[in-house]
């Protein structure tokens, strides 16, 4: 096997299979990075992949990567996509326009101008959805594009381009703002339940030092910490910061772990797995409150993990995809042409990955 830049395990026993790869938006040299995230929709027996792109089109593919249709939008899109129960999809563009699109008919059903761009992913709440914009506003809309309420957080003077997405849990919405505020809102009206500043300071002279959330918080109904059982906790990951464990009831800080994360942890049974921005994968037992292991997988920061087919899947910034066993051993890997800035997306056919060069790739064991 050839050596792979940024890989720690060049002698892995197997190569992952690239089922297909498409150049989504035919990017020109020195074009802006491609950061949008696809979604898979089911239209009654037929599945499609839908995503926005830097060419200001929404692209629809079949599950074999064949181009089915395109829908023109007003500006490039770097957001994720949500499939609604009414068969529309929702996504945003970098100019702050939010779209409800019928991907089968190829029509924009409604569009709404927001105060800033959307680089996270809309999140379903019943038949409605919530979005969080880069200026720390949270909105709830109906599937018909009618605004139910909005919440305005304090804007940050310096922040990263990508931002976190909300977490919907019962009658509450939890989210992490790019100024370091963790907030809980009432889902029915957007009223603030609590706010807690997770950073001593969110100010920084450069983006290379700023601490910021890039992924959604994770809810755990129970977690053992220091010999005590804590109920209803939130894991708040901060890139270039710490993993904060806070109470979902009032936002109070329970524990801080020195782990920098670009993606949300994943719970498999009673084991919590996380892949950090220094190339380590960690495993914690949430019933005993202890770390089981930490293993260096990559020389570059990792995105993921995703749990699929009994394995953990992570990707690093240099385009290497790893399949790991649940003890952190590398089972297989492959390399894509281009950096990866978003975690792998699990689909019925395999893992979808996007590179910053604009490619979309389906990877299978």
C-alpha positions in Angstrom: 0.0 0.0 0.0 1.3 3.4 -0.8 2.2 5.9 1.9 -0.6 8.3 2.8 0.1 11.9 3.9 -1.2 12.4 7.4 -1.8 8.7 8.1 -0.4 6.9 11.2 -1.3 3.4 9.9 0.0 3.1 6.3 0.2 -0.7 6.8 -3.5 -1.2 7.4 -4.6 -4.6 6.2 -7.3 -3.5 3.8 -8.3 -0.7 1.4 -11.8 0.8 1.6 -13.7 0.8 -1.7 -14.7 4.0 -3.5 -18.0 3.1 -5.1 -18.2 6.3 -7.0 -17.1 9.9 -7.1 -18.6 13.0 -8.7 -17.3 16.6 -9.2 -20.4 18.4 -7.9 -19.8 22.0 -9.0 -16.9 21.9 -11.5 -14.9 24.3 -9.3 -12.3 26.5 -11.0 -8.8 26.8 -9.6 -8.6 29.0 -6.4 -12.4 28.9 -6.1 -13.9 29.0 -2.5 -13.8 25.8 -0.5 -16.8 23.5 -1.0 -18.3 22.8 2.5 -22.0 21.9 1.9 -23.4 18.7 3.4 -25.8 16.4 1.5 -28.9 14.5 2.6 -30.6 11.3 1.4 -34.3 11.5 0.8 -36.8 8.7 0.1 -39.6 9.5 -2.3 -41.6 6.3 -2.0 -39.2 3.6 -3.0 -36.7 5.9 -4.9 -33.9 7.5 -3.0 -31.9 10.6 -4.0 -29.0 12.6 -2.7 -29.6 16.4 -2.4 -27.0 19.0 -1.7 -26.3 22.7 -2.3 -23.0 23.7 -4.0 -20.6 26.6 -4.7 -22.0 26.9 -8.2 -25.3 28.3 -6.8 -27.3 25.2 -7.8 -29.0 22.6 -5.7 -27.9 19.2 -7.1 -30.0 16.0 -7.1 -28.3 12.6 -7.7 -29.4 9.1 -7.6 -27.7 6.7 -5.2 -25.2 5.7 -7.9 -24.0 9.2 -8.3 -25.8 10.0 -11.5 -26.9 13.6 -12.0 -30.7 13.8 -12.0 -31.6 17.5 -11.9 -30.4 20.9 -10.7 -32.3 23.8 -9.1 -30.9 27.3 -9.3 -30.6 29.3 -6.1 -29.4 32.9 -5.6 -25.9 32.3 -4.0 -23.5 29.5 -3.2 -24.5 27.1 -0.5 -22.3 25.8 2.3 -25.1 24.5 4.5 -26.4 21.1 5.4 -29.8 19.9 4.0 -32.9 18.7 6.0 -35.6 16.5 4.5 -39.1 17.5 5.7 -42.1 15.3 6.1 -43.9 17.2 3.3 -41.2 16.0 0.8 -39.5 19.3 0.7 -35.9 19.9 1.6 -34.5 22.9 3.4 -31.1 24.5 3.0 -29.5 27.9 3.1 -27.0 30.0 1.1 -24.1 32.1 2.1 -26.1 35.3 1.6 -28.7 34.3 4.2 -31.5 33.0 1.9 -33.3 30.0 3.2 -35.1 27.7 0.7 -37.8 25.1 0.8 -37.3 23.1 -2.4 -39.2 20.2 -4.0 -36.2 18.1 -5.3 -38.4 15.8 -7.4 -40.2 18.5 -9.2 -37.2 20.7 -9.2 -39.0 23.8 -7.9 -38.4 26.3 -5.1 -41.6 26.3 -3.1 -40.7 29.2 -0.8 -37.6 31.3 0.2 -37.0 33.6 3.2 -34.2 36.1 3.8 -32.4 35.6 7.1 -30.0 38.0 8.8 -26.9 36.0 8.0 -25.7 32.9 6.3 -26.4 29.3 7.3 -23.4 27.0 7.5 -24.9 24.4 9.9 -27.7 22.1 9.2 -31.5 22.7 9.8 -32.9 20.4 12.4 -36.4 18.9 12.5 -38.9 19.5 15.3 -42.1 17.7 14.5 -43.3 18.9 11.2 -41.3 22.2 11.7 -37.6 22.9 11.8 -35.1 25.1 13.5 -32.0 26.8 12.0 -29.0 28.6 13.6 -27.3 31.3 11.6 -23.7 32.5 11.8 -24.8 35.7 13.7 -26.1 33.6 16.6 -29.8 33.8 15.8 -32.0 30.8 16.1 -35.3 30.5 14.2 -38.2 28.1 14.1 -40.2 27.7 10.9 -43.1 25.6 9.8 -42.6 23.3 6.8 -44.4 25.9 4.7 -41.7 28.5 5.5 -43.7 30.4 8.1 -41.7 31.9 11.0 -42.9 30.7 14.4 -40.3 32.6 16.4 -36.7 33.8 16.5 -34.1 34.2 19.2 -31.2 36.6 19.0 -27.9 35.8 20.8 -24.9 38.1 21.2 -22.9 38.3 18.0 -19.2 37.5 18.1 -16.6 39.9 16.7 -14.4 37.1 15.4 -15.7 33.6 14.6 -15.1 30.7 12.3 -17.1 30.3 9.1 -18.7 27.0 10.1 -21.1 27.0 13.0 -22.9 24.5 15.2 -26.4 23.2 14.7 -29.1 23.0 17.4 -30.1 19.9 19.3 -33.9 19.3 19.8 -34.8 17.3 22.9 -38.5 17.1 23.8 -39.8 20.5 24.6 -36.4 22.2 24.7 -33.8 23.3 22.1 -30.1 23.4 23.1 -27.5 25.1 21.1 -23.9 26.4 21.2 -23.3 29.9 19.9 -20.0 31.0 18.4 -19.4 33.4 21.2 -19.2 30.5 23.7 -22.7 30.7 25.1 -24.6 27.5 25.6 -28.3 28.2 25.7 -31.6 26.3 26.2 -34.8 27.6 24.6 -38.4 26.6 25.0 -39.3 24.9 21.7 -42.8 26.2 21.5 -42.0 30.0 21.7 -38.2 30.4 21.8 -38.1 31.8 25.3 -34.7 31.6 27.0 -34.6 29.0 29.7 -30.9 29.4 30.7 -27.6 30.6 29.3 -24.1 29.7 30.3 -20.8 31.1 29.0 -18.5 28.2 28.4 -15.4 30.2 27.6 -13.4 32.4 29.9 -12.8 34.5 26.8 -14.0 34.1 23.2 -11.7 36.9 22.0 -8.6 36.0 20.0 -6.2 37.8 17.7 -6.5 35.1 15.1 -8.7 32.2 14.0 -5.9 29.8 14.7 -6.4 30.4 18.4 -10.1 31.0 18.8 -12.1 28.5 20.7 -15.5 27.9 19.2 -18.2 25.2 18.8 -18.4 23.6 15.4 -20.9 20.8 16.2 -24.1 20.1 18.0 -24.3 19.3 21.7 -25.0 15.7 22.7 -27.6 14.8 25.3 -27.0 11.9 27.7 -29.8 10.8 30.1 -27.2 9.6 32.6 -23.5 9.9 33.1 -21.2 8.8 36.0 -18.7 11.5 37.1 -16.4 11.3 40.1 -18.4 8.5 41.7 -21.7 10.4 41.3 -24.6 9.7 38.9 -25.6 12.8 36.9 -28.9 12.7 35.1 -29.7 14.7 31.9 -26.4 16.1 30.9 -25.2 17.9 27.7 -21.8 17.4 26.1 -20.7 20.7 24.6 -17.7 20.2 22.2 -15.4 23.2 21.6 -12.9 23.3 18.8 -9.5 24.4 20.1 -11.1 24.3 23.6 -12.4 21.7 26.0 -15.3 19.3 26.0 -17.7 20.8 28.5 -20.1 18.6 30.4 -23.1 20.7 31.6 -26.4 20.2 33.2 -29.4 20.2 30.8 -31.6 21.5 33.6 -29.7 24.8 34.2 -26.5 24.8 32.2 -24.2 24.6 35.2 -20.8 23.1 34.5 -20.2 19.6 35.8 -16.9 18.7 34.2 -14.4 19.9 31.6 -12.2 17.6 29.6 -9.1 18.9 27.7 -10.3 17.5 24.4 -10.7 19.7 21.2 -13.5 18.4 19.0 -14.6 19.4 15.5 -17.5 16.9 15.5 -20.0 15.6 18.1 -19.2 12.4 20.1 -21.2 9.2 19.4 -22.7 6.8 21.9 -22.6 3.1 21.1 -24.2 1.2 23.9 -22.6 2.5 27.1 -19.4 3.6 25.4 -18.9 7.2 24.2 -16.5 7.6 21.3 -14.9 10.9 20.2 -12.3 11.8 17.6 -10.3 14.9 18.4 -8.5 17.6 16.5 -5.0 16.2 17.3 -5.7 12.8 15.7 -6.7 10.8 18.8 -9.8 8.6 19.2 -11.1 8.2 22.8 -13.5 5.8 24.4 -15.3 6.5 27.7 -17.6 4.2 29.7 -20.5 6.5 30.7 -21.7 4.0 33.4 -18.4 3.8 35.2 -17.2 7.3 34.4 -13.7 6.1 33.2 -11.7 6.4 30.1 -11.2 3.0 28.4 -8.5 4.0 25.9 -7.1 6.8 23.8 -5.3 5.9 20.5 -3.4 8.1 18.1 -4.9 7.3 14.6 -3.7 10.2 12.5 -1.1 13.0 12.4 -4.0 15.3 11.4 -7.2 16.3 13.2 -10.1 13.9 12.9 -13.8 14.3 12.0 -16.4 11.9 13.2 -16.8 9.2 14.4 -19.8 7.6 12.7 -20.9 4.1 13.8 -21.8 1.8 11.0 -21.7 -2.0 10.5 -20.1 -2.6 13.9 -17.2 -0.2 13.2 -16.2 3.4 13.8 -15.5 5.6 10.8 -13.4 8.7 11.0 -11.8 11.1 8.4 -8.9 13.4 8.7 -8.3 16.8 7.2 -6.0 15.4 4.5 -8.6 13.2 3.0 -7.9 9.9 4.7 -10.9 7.7 5.7 -10.4 5.1 8.4 -12.5 2.1 9.5 -11.8 1.3 13.1 -12.8 -1.6 15.4 -14.4 -0.7 18.7 -11.0 -0.9 20.4 -9.5 1.7 18.1 -7.6 -0.6 15.8 -7.4 0.4 12.1 -9.2 -2.2 9.9 -9.1 -0.4 6.6 -8.5 3.0 5.1 -8.4 4.9 1.8 -7.5 8.4 0.7 -9.5 11.0 -1.2 -8.1 13.8 -3.4 -8.8 16.8 -1.3 -9.2 17.9 2.3 -12.3 17.0 4.3 -14.0 19.5 6.6 -17.2 17.7 7.4 -17.8 14.3 9.1 -18.9 11.3 7.0 -22.6 11.0 6.4 -24.2 7.6 6.9 -26.5 6.4 4.1 -28.1 3.1 3.3 -25.5 2.5 0.6 -22.3 3.5 2.4 -20.6 6.7 3.7 -20.9 9.9 1.8 -18.0 12.4 2.1 -17.4 15.8 0.7 -14.0 17.3 -0.1 -13.1 20.9 -0.2 -12.4 20.6 -3.9 -16.1 19.9 -4.5 -16.1 16.2 -4.9 -18.7 13.9 -3.4 -17.6 10.3 -2.8 -19.4 7.2 -1.7 -17.2 4.9 0.4 -17.9 1.3 1.3 -16.0 -1.5 3.1 
